Amino acid sequence: IAVHATRAFLDVSANETRCLLKLDFKNAFNTIRRDRMLEKVKEIIPEYLPYISSTYRNPFTLFRATAHEIRIMKPEDLELLGAPLLGEAITGALRKRIGQAQVLSGRLGLLPAHQALFILKNCLALPKLCYILRSSECWRYKEALDDFDETIRMGLESVTNVPMTAGVWNQSSLPTS
């Protein structure tokens, strides 16, 4: 949901300038009551009170310490939870996953067939790719998806030692119960 909502925010109008600030740290806005936290530490684990008190007693000035990490990103690099946010980034994300799958499928020949087939089926960056497919508009980039299918087909050919003709490939990609 977060990816779709962020993408909707960025896609509202192509003519407007949009700013997306992604915060990736806890208590960024000092929402923890420090006095109550220190009371609980004193009550539950008093031996840690000196250390925690020295760390959390005073508020932290957020931007003075982190302003050097704020950076402007290109649209093709914008992603949230690993999923590209804009169309320009989708092909790059797919190509990255395809490259990973090509490297790993090339190494499957070094393993026994059963283990290689298991890895091909359950790994090879497939969970991350499935997440990208679900959360991005990948259907618009058929060529990249075809390249990924070809990579998986070649890996399956090398593991099973069976040539994957069009008919065999269609049958192997049917759902099973």
Secondary structure as a PSIPRED ss2 file (coil, helix, strand):
# PSIPRED VFORMAT (PSIPRED V4.0)

   1 I C   1.000  0.000  0.000
   2 A H   0.000  1.000  0.000
   3 V H   0.000  1.000  0.000
   4 H H   0.000  1.000  0.000
   5 A H   0.000  1.000  0.000
   6 T H   0.000  1.000  0.000
   7 R H   0.000  1.000  0.000
   8 A H   0.000  1.000  0.000
   9 F H   0.000  1.000  0.000
  10 L H   0.000  1.000  0.000
  11 D H   0.000  1.000  0.000
  12 V C   1.000  0.000  0.000
  13 S C   1.000  0.000  0.000
  14 A C   1.000  0.000  0.000
  15 N C   1.000  0.000  0.000
  16 E C   1.000  0.000  0.000
  17 T C   1.000  0.000  0.000
  18 R C   1.000  0.000  0.000
  19 C C   1.000  0.000  0.000
  20 L C   1.000  0.000  0.000
  21 L C   1.000  0.000  0.000
  22 K C   1.000  0.000  0.000
  23 L C   1.000  0.000  0.000
  24 D C   1.000  0.000  0.000
  25 F C   1.000  0.000  0.000
  26 K C   1.000  0.000  0.000
  27 N C   1.000  0.000  0.000
  28 A C   1.000  0.000  0.000
  29 F C   1.000  0.000  0.000
  30 N C   1.000  0.000  0.000
  31 T C   1.000  0.000  0.000
  32 I C   1.000  0.000  0.000
  33 R C   1.000  0.000  0.000
  34 R H   0.000  1.000  0.000
  35 D H   0.000  1.000  0.000
  36 R H   0.000  1.000  0.000
  37 M H   0.000  1.000  0.000
  38 L H   0.000  1.000  0.000
  39 E H   0.000  1.000  0.000
  40 K H   0.000  1.000  0.000
  41 V H   0.000  1.000  0.000
  42 K H   0.000  1.000  0.000
  43 E H   0.000  1.000  0.000
  44 I H   0.000  1.000  0.000
  45 I C   1.000  0.000  0.000
  46 P H   0.000  1.000  0.000
  47 E H   0.000  1.000  0.000
  48 Y H   0.000  1.000  0.000
  49 L H   0.000  1.000  0.000
  50 P H   0.000  1.000  0.000
  51 Y H   0.000  1.000  0.000
  52 I H   0.000  1.000  0.000
  53 S H   0.000  1.000  0.000
  54 S H   0.000  1.000  0.000
  55 T H   0.000  1.000  0.000
  56 Y H   0.000  1.000  0.000
  57 R C   1.000  0.000  0.000
  58 N C   1.000  0.000  0.000
  59 P C   1.000  0.000  0.000
  60 F C   1.000  0.000  0.000
  61 T C   1.000  0.000  0.000
  62 L H   0.000  1.000  0.000
  63 F H   0.000  1.000  0.000
  64 R H   0.000  1.000  0.000
  65 A H   0.000  1.000  0.000
  66 T H   0.000  1.000  0.000
  67 A H   0.000  1.000  0.000
  68 H H   0.000  1.000  0.000
  69 E H   0.000  1.000  0.000
  70 I C   1.000  0.000  0.000
  71 R C   1.000  0.000  0.000
  72 I C   1.000  0.000  0.000
  73 M C   1.000  0.000  0.000
  74 K C   1.000  0.000  0.000
  75 P H   0.000  1.000  0.000
  76 E H   0.000  1.000  0.000
  77 D H   0.000  1.000  0.000
  78 L C   1.000  0.000  0.000
  79 E E   0.000  0.000  1.000
  80 L E   0.000  0.000  1.000
  81 L C   1.000  0.000  0.000
  82 G C   1.000  0.000  0.000
  83 A E   0.000  0.000  1.000
  84 P E   0.000  0.000  1.000
  85 L C   1.000  0.000  0.000
  86 L C   1.000  0.000  0.000
  87 G H   0.000  1.000  0.000
  88 E H   0.000  1.000  0.000
  89 A H   0.000  1.000  0.000
  90 I H   0.000  1.000  0.000
  91 T H   0.000  1.000  0.000
  92 G H   0.000  1.000  0.000
  93 A H   0.000  1.000  0.000
  94 L H   0.000  1.000  0.000
  95 R H   0.000  1.000  0.000
  96 K H   0.000  1.000  0.000
  97 R H   0.000  1.000  0.000
  98 I H   0.000  1.000  0.000
  99 G H   0.000  1.000  0.000
 100 Q H   0.000  1.000  0.000
 101 A H   0.000  1.000  0.000
 102 Q H   0.000  1.000  0.000
 103 V H   0.000  1.000  0.000
 104 L H   0.000  1.000  0.000
 105 S H   0.000  1.000  0.000
 106 G H   0.000  1.000  0.000
 107 R H   0.000  1.000  0.000
 108 L H   0.000  1.000  0.000
 109 G H   0.000  1.000  0.000
 110 L H   0.000  1.000  0.000
 111 L C   1.000  0.000  0.000
 112 P C   1.000  0.000  0.000
 113 A H   0.000  1.000  0.000
 114 H H   0.000  1.000  0.000
 115 Q H   0.000  1.000  0.000
 116 A H   0.000  1.000  0.000
 117 L H   0.000  1.000  0.000
 118 F H   0.000  1.000  0.000
 119 I H   0.000  1.000  0.000
 120 L H   0.000  1.000  0.000
 121 K H   0.000  1.000  0.000
 122 N H   0.000  1.000  0.000
 123 C C   1.000  0.000  0.000
 124 L C   1.000  0.000  0.000
 125 A C   1.000  0.000  0.000
 126 L H   0.000  1.000  0.000
 127 P H   0.000  1.000  0.000
 128 K H   0.000  1.000  0.000
 129 L H   0.000  1.000  0.000
 130 C H   0.000  1.000  0.000
 131 Y H   0.000  1.000  0.000
 132 I H   0.000  1.000  0.000
 133 L H   0.000  1.000  0.000
 134 R H   0.000  1.000  0.000
 135 S H   0.000  1.000  0.000
 136 S C   1.000  0.000  0.000
 137 E C   1.000  0.000  0.000
 138 C H   0.000  1.000  0.000
 139 W H   0.000  1.000  0.000
 140 R H   0.000  1.000  0.000
 141 Y C   1.000  0.000  0.000
 142 K H   0.000  1.000  0.000
 143 E H   0.000  1.000  0.000
 144 A H   0.000  1.000  0.000
 145 L H   0.000  1.000  0.000
 146 D H   0.000  1.000  0.000
 147 D H   0.000  1.000  0.000
 148 F H   0.000  1.000  0.000
 149 D H   0.000  1.000  0.000
 150 E H   0.000  1.000  0.000
 151 T H   0.000  1.000  0.000
 152 I H   0.000  1.000  0.000
 153 R H   0.000  1.000  0.000
 154 M H   0.000  1.000  0.000
 155 G H   0.000  1.000  0.000
 156 L H   0.000  1.000  0.000
 157 E H   0.000  1.000  0.000
 158 S H   0.000  1.000  0.000
 159 V H   0.000  1.000  0.000
 160 T H   0.000  1.000  0.000
 161 N C   1.000  0.000  0.000
 162 V C   1.000  0.000  0.000
 163 P C   1.000  0.000  0.000
 164 M C   1.000  0.000  0.000
 165 T C   1.000  0.000  0.000
 166 A H   0.000  1.000  0.000
 167 G H   0.000  1.000  0.000
 168 V H   0.000  1.000  0.000
 169 W H   0.000  1.000  0.000
 170 N H   0.000  1.000  0.000
 171 Q H   0.000  1.000  0.000
 172 S H   0.000  1.000  0.000
 173 S C   1.000  0.000  0.000
 174 L C   1.000  0.000  0.000
 175 P C   1.000  0.000  0.000
 176 T C   1.000  0.000  0.000
 177 S C   1.000  0.000  0.000
